[in-house]
Amino acid sequence: MPPTKKRARTYDPAKTRAAVLAQYGNVRQAVAGLTEEQLALPTRLGEWTVRDLVAHVGMSLGAVVRLVGEPAPVRQEATPAEWPGAIGVEAAAIAEYAHELAEKNPDLVAHLAEREQRFTAVLAEHPGTRLLATDAGALPLADYVVTRTVELVVHTDDLNAAVPGLDIPYDRQALAAATRLLADALAVKAPGGSTEVRIPPYAVVQCVEGPRHTRGTPPNVVETDPLTWVRLATGRLSWQDALDAAQVAASGERADLGQLLPLLS
């Protein structure tokens, strides 16, 4: 008998929208207090400055507006969990556009507010089922909005790392959605049932080919916290460094995820 295909995780569109706007608001509020010296600081994203990174945060919502303005695909082609593995090819273009946006928008608070206003209008005008031609393939609008939680959580962490003393909070629902999406992306990249990855309190997934356990404690277990998982999945933290710092626990011969990470960069 062939293995049963796992059903894609579903998300509540209203909760997702609220989470995206909450996390975006957290960033916008923090940016309003940054000085020009802080905006000029380097980040861990190569040549990106804090100003570039803030401009890119605006892009996280602007991408939704742009995609809605393009012709709608005929049929759905992907799930949110497939999105992380498809965006790396656009990294150079994204960096260039972020720098251009930063130069064109000296008032970053106004830039963020304008993107939020247009994003909110798009969600009010279009049903969640409206298909968008994303890098991962055609996705419903409601599903693509879920990917915005990853963008916002990841770049909130980047900003906190770049600016000493900055402590932008993480909306609980945004962090939960980002954690779950990236956990599901691991299961897409390494399908199987031999290893259980636990990210309490938000996600548990089965992955990696090998003997599947059916009851009791699985032989291969990985466990970490949500922010550490986000950093591992996005290449902000290496697997070995996380192990050395006891930020992740891994037991079993199939519990080494080092060759599978990051999921996006």
N, C-alpha and C positions, 0 to 999 in steps of 0.2 A: 504494500500500500504506500503511495507517495506521501511525503510529509505534508501536513496541513499548512497552508500559507497563512502567515500571521496577518491579522487585520491591522491596517494603519491606525495609529493613534488619532483620536479626534479631539478637537479643542472647542471650547465654548467661545464663539466669536465676540460676544459682549465682554466676557472676561479678558480675552486677548486684547481687544481694543483698549479697555481700561488700563491694562498692564502696560501696554506700549506708551500710552499717553502719560501714565504716572512716571515711568522711568525717564521718558523724554523730558518731562517737567522737572524731574530731579536734576538732570544735566543742565537744562536751561537756567534754572535758579542758581546753580553753582557757577556757571559761566559768567553770569552777571556780576559776580564779585571778583573775577580775575583781573589782574593788572596787565599792562602791556608786556612787562617783563615776564610774567608767568605765561602769557600766550606765546611768547617767543621761545620757551623752553623746549628742549628736544624730547622726543618720546621713544619708546622701545620699538617703534615701527620705522626703522631705518631713518630716512631723511625727514620724516614728518615732524613738524612742530606741533605744539598744543593747538595753535590756531588752525592748522591744517586738519587736525583731528576733530576739532569742534565743527568745522565746516562739513566734514564728512558725516558727523552725527546728523546734520540736517539732511544729508543725502539719504539717510536710512528711511526717512519718511518721503523724501522727494522721489525716491525710486518707485514708490507706489503710484504717485501722481503720474510719473512718466509712463509707466507701463499701462495704466488705464487709458492713456491717450493713444496707445497703439492698437491696431486691429486685434480683435479677440480671436484666439485660436479656436479650432473647431471642437477639439476634445481634450480632456485632461490627460496629461502625459507623465506626471510625476506626483510625488508626495513631499511634504515638508522635509522629511528625513533624507531625501535625496539632494536637497539644496546645498548642504555644506560641501559635498564632494564635487560640486559643479562650478564654484565661484572662483577658484584659484587662478584660472586662466585670465581673469579680468583684473588681476592685482595691479599690474603696471598702469592700466588705463584708469583704474579707480584712484590711484595715488596722484596721477597727473590732474585729474578732474578735481580732487579735493584741494590741491594747491591752487588751481584756478579759482575755485569758489572762495577760498580764503582771501585771495587778492581782490576779488570783485565785491566782497562783502565785509568791509572794515567793521561794520556794526554787527557783530555775530549774534547778539541777542535778538536784533530785529530779523536777522536771517533765520534763526531757529523758529521765531514766532510765525514768520510768513510760511515756512514749510509746514508747521503744525496746522495752521489755518487751512491750507490747501488739502492736506491729508484728511482732516476732519470733514471737509466738504465732499471729498471723493467718497468716503465711506458712507456719507449720508445719501449720496446720489446713485450709488451702484450697489447691487445685491452682492452678498458674499460669494455667490456662485459664479460671478463674472470671471471668465478665464483670462489670465495674464501670461504673456510669453516671457517667462523667466529664463535665466541661464540653465536651470535644471530641467526645463521643459514647461509645458503649460500647467499652471497651477490656479486653482480658484483664489479669488481675492482674499477670502477669509483665511485660507491656508498660508498665503504669502505674508499676510500680516503677522502670522506666528513667527516667521523668520526674522521679523524686525526685533523681536525680543532678544534674539541672539546678538544682532548688531548692537543693540543698546546696552545690554549687559556687558558684552566684551569691551566696548569702547568706554563705558563707565569705569571699568577696571583699568583700562589703559590710561585714562585721565588721572585716576587716583594714584597710579604708579608714577606718573610724570610730574605731578605738582606736589611738592612737599606740603603736608598738612591738609591737603584736599581730601575730603571724606564724603564723597557723593554716596548717598544711601542707595540700596538696591530694593526696588519694589518686590515684594515676596512673590506675587503672581508672575512677574516678568522673569525673575530668577528661576522659578519653577518651570515655566514654559521653555526657557532656553536650555535648562538642564535636560529636560525630557527630549527635546528635539535632538540635541547632540548625543544623547544616549541612544536614541533610535537610529541616528546616523551611523553609529558604531555597528549596530546590528545589521544595517544595510551593507556596510563595507565588509563585515566579517560574519556572514550568516552562520548560524549553528546553534547548538544548545549545550555545549560542554562547559561553558564559562558563564558565571553569573556576575554581572557588574551592578553593584549597589551604590546608589548615591542618595542616601537618606537626607531629608524625608520625601524626596520628589520622584525618584525613578529607580526601577530595577529592570534590567534587560538580560536576555540570554543571547549569547553570541559565540563565535569561533566553532569551527567544525570539530567533531569528535564525539565520543560517547555522550549521549544525552541522559541526564539524571531525571528521575520521575518522582522521587520523594526524598525527604530528609535534606540534610545539608549537602549541597553540590560539592564535588571534589575540587573545583577550581572557582575561586571567589576573589573578586576585586572590590574594594570598598574605599570610598573617599567622600569628601564633602562637596557641595555644589560648586563653590567658586574654584576649588582645586580642579574639579572636573572640567569646568569651562576653560581654565587655563591650559590644561592638558590637551583638550580637544582642539584648541585654536593655536597651539604651538607657543603659547606664552610661557609654558613650563614644560621641561622635558620629563619623560617618564623616569629616567634614572635620578634626576634631581629630586623629583617628588618622593621616590623611594628612599633616597638618602636622608631626606628631611622628615621622614615618617608622616608624610602628608597623604600617602596612599598605602593601603595594606593589600598584599597580593599573596595568595596561597594556591598551590597546585601547579603542575607542569604546563598547563595551558593558560596561566594567569598573567603571563608577560604580554602586555599590550604595547610594548615599546615599538614594535614594527608596524603597528596599525595607526599610531598617532604621529602627528596631528591629523584631524579630520578635515580641517580647513586652515588656511594661513592668511 
